[in-house]
Each structure stands twice: as structure tokens, then as C-alpha cells.
């Protein structure tokens, strides 16, 4: 509920599109009244809501996984599809006690020291912002700002589930011994604090929406080792994972060919025209979202890529139409050709707003992109 309040706040400030709210009914127990209440609550929201129902016990038997693991697989399968469809990312409410529970589960199943790095705040597709807050802070925020009901899953008390057994034994033991779960988490996730500093009055989040590598730099690449070094540097700046070996080799082959190409990995788009720079665009970049129209009193604004343009009287806006032209410096030019000559990646061109007056294009809002 805190996450919903937070993303509602961002949306109301015009900073993001409306969040998509997702709930999966597992059908593990008879709780139709509660599920109906959750469904009604979701329908009451001013955002897109997706309510799914799946017989997790039957699916669990079919794929030979535990109920917990089956539910997790199904949830993330659905969430990933929703995120891709909306050009967004997944947000979960994990907190620092969840982290220690997950570490114990990994160890029980044979995990090693990498288990201590589980549940990063950001992994390129999933954001877990509540990991920056201590339990006392979470409770204070909920008590102070939220008026939303919390539905407690009664299966949380069922010790037939491994996570619940850990919670009722190990976690309660460490609580009594006054373990600082927040400090424990950040002992093993110090990089998260270095890269995404959220705490403090002067802190600022600055995730690039895309990066550009000049053609002169790309042309200097002579070996795949040099290419890997360049990609590792830039994916780190974008808070993404390093590109995997297969994608690295394939993209290097395209770079060495010297031709235009579009290449897609799990987390990023690579786009280059023959003589132009190389664009690195994360899948969740704001430049891949559609333009939003905002009304403030009598004023109409459009927002794209985190930037805003106020429409003047008699102006309208829209996406580029096939073959559409615009007069620049007295010359009637095709808009798609102008974008191509400016080396704008094809995947972005369709999203750049076009301002029209009397149905004729008068301005390409490149300033919202650059």
C-alpha cells in the first residue's frame, strides 16, 4: 500500500504514467470474501488494474514445484508480461526482513555466498524501494500517510510453508536479540547505496534515459575485449547488468560490419546508423513511453521523456504520420528523413511528439528528447 501511495504521488505530480496494479489469487484456500474485497478495491482505483486467478495447487503438481515456488513463478511470469507491454518495470514491497528470510531459504537449498546478494534494490527489471527503509520508518509512513486497508494473508500463519517456519523461528529469534535487519542488508548491498542514494535531503536520483557513444569512439574498437570494456562501463552507468556473452559477440559482429543495425538484449536496445553514434536505450527508458496530455486549468501540456511542453492556442499534437512533411528554413522536408538525418533511433522516432497548427506540422519536439 505504501508503494501504491508513492507511485500515485509520482503520477499526480506528472512525473510518471499511471501505475498498473496487479493481484494474483492463488486459490490455495477458501477466502472468496477477501478476494472479492481486493477485487473491488482494485476497481475503485484510478489506475489500470489486473486481477488474475490461478489454481496454484494444480499447477504446482503439474510442474512438480512447491506451492510457494509455483506462486512465485506464476506471479513473475505475469508481471514480466505486464511490464513489457507497458514499457515499465516491476515494483515489489520487499523489506529487509524479507531479505534474511530469502537468504536462509537459499542456504537451505544449497546456495553459497552469492545468496547474501539476493534481493538487490534494482536488478534492471525489478525495483524494491522499501529496502531503503527500516521497519520503524515503514510503519511511521503507513500510519502517517496511508488510509488504505491491508489484507493479511492468513496463509502467513501456516507453518507448512518453509518461509513461514523461518519467520516463526529464526526471524523471531533475531528480533528478540535486537538484530538490525536494515544494517545487515546494507552490509551486503553497499553498491546499492553508492549507486542509488535515496537517503538525505540533498540526495538526487539520476538514471540516464539513454546513453550515446560517439561514432568516433565506436570506430576505435578493434577487439571484442575492447567492446566488452566499453559495454560494461555504459551498462553500469545505466544500472544494468553486463551484456551476456552471446549478445556481446553478436553485437560486436554488427559493430565491426560498419552497417546500420538495431539489436535487443534482455535489458537494453542498441541502435546505430552507419555514420551515426551508438545509442544504448534501457527497456524501461522514458523515451520508449507514449506522450501524455496534462490539463491544468485552461492550460494543456504534453509530457514525454520527463519533460513538458505547453501547447499554445490553436496548437495540437500527435505522433508522426507516414510521409508527413514540415517546412524548415523555407524547405518542405519529410519528417522521417529529418529524424534519420539527426540519427534518431527508429525505435524512438515514433514517440517524438509533433506539434501541428491547422492540421499542418509546425514543430518537431526534439528538445524533449535531447
N, C-alpha and C positions, 0 to 999 in steps of 0.2 A: 504493500500500500504506500510506503514511503517512496518507492521508485515511481509509482503511478503519479503521486503528488508532484515529484520532482520533474518528471517529463511533461506533465501537464503545465507546470510553471514555465518550462522552456518553450513549450508550444504557444502558450498565451503571450509570451514576450516576443513571439515572431521569430524565434531562433531556430526552430526545427519544425518539420511537418508533424502532424498529429501522430502519437504513438499507436501501435497496434497491440491490443490486449489479447492474450491467449490463455486458454484454460483447457486442460485435458482431464476428462472424467475417466478414471481407471476402472470403474465398475468392479472394484475388489470387494465392496461391502454394500449393504443396503442403506443408502443415505440420499434417497431421491429428493427429500425435502431440502436438504442442504444444497444439493446440486442445482435445484430449481432457484434457490435464493441467489446463488452465484451467477446463474444464467441471467436472472432478472437484473442483478447489479450491473453486469456487463452491458446489457441492452440499454441501461439508463445512462451510460457514458456517452460523451460526445465524440467518441473515437471509434475507429473500426475495431470490432471485437470478433474473435474467432473462438467458438466453443466446440470442442471435439469430444466425442465419446468413443472409447475403445475397450473391448473386453480384454484387459491385460492378462487375467489368469489364463484364458485360452491361448493368447499369443505367446505367453510365457512357456506353456507346454510345447507349442509348435516349434519354437526356436531354441528350446532347452536352456533357457536362462532363468535366473531368479526373478521374482516379481519386481524387486527394486531395479534390477538391471534392465528388464524389459520396459518398465515405465520410463526409465531414463532414455533408452534408445528411441522409443516412440516419440517422447517429448522433443528431443533434439532433432529428430528427423523432420517433424512438423515445423519446428521453429526455424530450422535452416531454410526450408522451402519458403516460409513466410518472409524471412529476412531477404532472401534473394529476390523474391517477387517485388518487394518494396524498396529494393536497393538500400537496405538498412543493416542493422546488426542486432544481435540478441543481447538482452539485458536480463540478468538474474539477480536475485536477492541474497546471494551467499554472503555470510558474515564470517568472522574469524573462528567461531566455534565450529562452524561447518568445515573449516579448513582442517582442524585437528581430527575431526571425525573421518574426513576423507583420507588423511594420512594413515590412520590406523587401518582403514579398510584396504588401502593399497598394500600395507605391510602384511596384513593377514593373508592377502592373495599373492604374496611373494615379491612385492615391489622392493626396490632398493633406495639409494639415496636420492634419486630423482623424484621420489614420492614427496619429498619435502618441498618441491617446487610446484606442487599441484595447485589448482585454482588461482592462476595469475589474475590480476585485475583486468588485464586486456590481453587477448591472445590473437588479435586480428579479426575475430568474428564474434567474440563474446565479451561483454563488458560486465564487471562485477563491482560497481562503485561503492557498495556498502562495506567492502573490505577496508576502506579507508576510515571507518568509524568504529569506535568502541561500543560495546553493548549499552553502556550508560548513555552515550550520545544518541544511539538509535532510539532508545526508549524516550529520551527527552524530546527528540524531534517528533516522534509519533504523538506523544501526549500534548505537545505544543501546537502542532500544525495540522494534524490529520483528524478528520471526523469520520473516517471510513471504518466499517466493521472488518474485523479479521476473523476468518473462518478457520478454526483449529481442526486440522485433520486428525480424527480420532485414532487413525492407524498409527499415529506417533507414539501411542502408549502400548502398541503391540510388540512385545519383545521377541516375537518370532522373526522379526527383521533385524539383520545384522547392525545396521546403523542405529536402530533404537537400543539394542543391547549395549553398544559402545556408549551411547548417550547416557544411559541409565547407570552405567558402571564407571567407565574411565572418565568421561567428561564431568560427571557429578563429583568424582573423587578430586579431580584437578580444580574444580570450582571451590570445593571446601578447603583446598590447600592454597587458595588465592593465586593460582596461576594467571598471569597476564596474557590472555589469548591474543590480544592485539599485538603486543611486543613479539610474541612467539612467531606470529605470521610474518611480521616485517623483518625478523632476523633472516628469514629465508627468501624474502622478496624485496630486498633493498633496491634492486634495479627498478621496481615499480615506482618507488618513491623518487628515485633520481629522474626518471623519465616522465612521470605524470605527477607533478607536485600539486596537490589539491589543498593542502592544509596551510593556513596562514593568510593574512589579509592581503598581502602583496602578490600572492600566487596567481598564476595565469596558465590556462590550458591553451596550447598552441599546436594542434595537429595539422600539418600541411594537408590541403585537399589533394594535392598532386605535386610532383617534382619534375623539373625539366633538366635534362643533361644536354649541354650544347653539342651540336654535331661535331665540332672540332675535338671535343673530348672523346666522343664515341669513336671517331675515326682513328684515334691513337691506340685503340685496343687491338693488340696483336695476338694475345693468347687467352685461353679460357680462364687461366688463373687471374689475369688482369680483369677480365669480365666479372668473375666471381667477386673480387675485391670491390669493384665499383658497385655491383648489385647489393652486396652485403651492407655497404655504407649507406646506400639510399633506402633500402628496406628498413634498416634500423632507424633512420630518420623519420620514416613513416610509421614506426611502431609495428612493423610486420615481421613475420618470421623470414629467415633466409630462404631464397628460392631453392626448391629441391633439385637434385642432380639432373633428372631427366629434362625438366623445364629449363634449367640453366644451359644445358647442352643445346637444346633446340633453339632457344632464343639467341645463343651465341652464333649458331649457324646462320640465323636470319640476319644478325648484325653484320657478319662477315660477307653476306651476299651483296650488301650495299643497296638492296631494294627496299621499297616501302613494305611495311608489314604491320599487322595487328596480332598481338599474342596475349593469351589469357592464362594465368595460373590460378591457383586456389584463392589467392588473396588480392591479386593485382592485375591490371591491364598494362601491357607495354604497347606503345604506339609510336611509329616513326615513319615519316615520309622521306623519300630518297635524300633530299638535301636539307631536311629539317632536323630539329633536335629530337631527342628521345623523351617521350612523356611516360612517367610512371604514375598510374592512377589507381588507388585502392578501390576495391569493390564498393566500399561504403562512403566514398567521396561525395561531398555535396554537389560536385559538378555533374554527377550522374542522376541527380534528382530532378523532378519536374519543377517548373516555376510555380510559385504560389501567389495568389492575389489576396491582398490585405486591404480592408476598408477601415479607415479611421475618420469618423465624422463624414465630411464631404470629400475627403481625400481618398484616392485609390492608389495603392502602391503595389508593386510586384517585387517578389523576393526570390533570388536564386543565388546559389553558391555562398550563402550567408551575407549577401549584400542586397541593398534595397534601391529601387528606382521609383520615384513618384511620377505617375502619369500626369501630363498636362491636359488641359481641357481639349476635348475632341480627339485625344490620342487613344489608341487601343493597342493591344499587344497580342502576340501569338507565336507559335513556332514557325520555323522557316517552311515555306511551301515549295514543292518541286518546281524548279525553273524560275522561281521568283527573282525579280531584279530590283535594284536600288540605284539611285543617281548619286554618285560621289564625284565631286570636282567636275561636275558637268558631264560625266560619262555614265551611261546606263550599263551597269555591270550585274552579272548574275551573283546572287549572294553566296551560293555554294562555292563558286570559284574564288570569291574573296576570302572565305574561310579556309579554303585549301591553300591559297597563296600565303595566308598567315600561319600555315602549318597547324591549324586547329585539328586535333584528332577527330576522326569520323564519329567515334562513339559519343563525343561531346557536342558536335555541331548541331544535332537535332534539338538539344536542350537550350541553346543560347536564345534568349528572347529577342523577338523582332518588334520594333515599335512602328506602328502604322498610323497614318492620318488619311482620312477619306479612302480607306482600304489600300493605300499605297505605302510600301515600306519606306520609312524615312530615317531609320537608325537601327544599327546592329549593336546590341548592348554588350560589346566586347569588354567594357570596363568592369562588368560584373564577373568576368572570368579572369582577367589578367591581374 
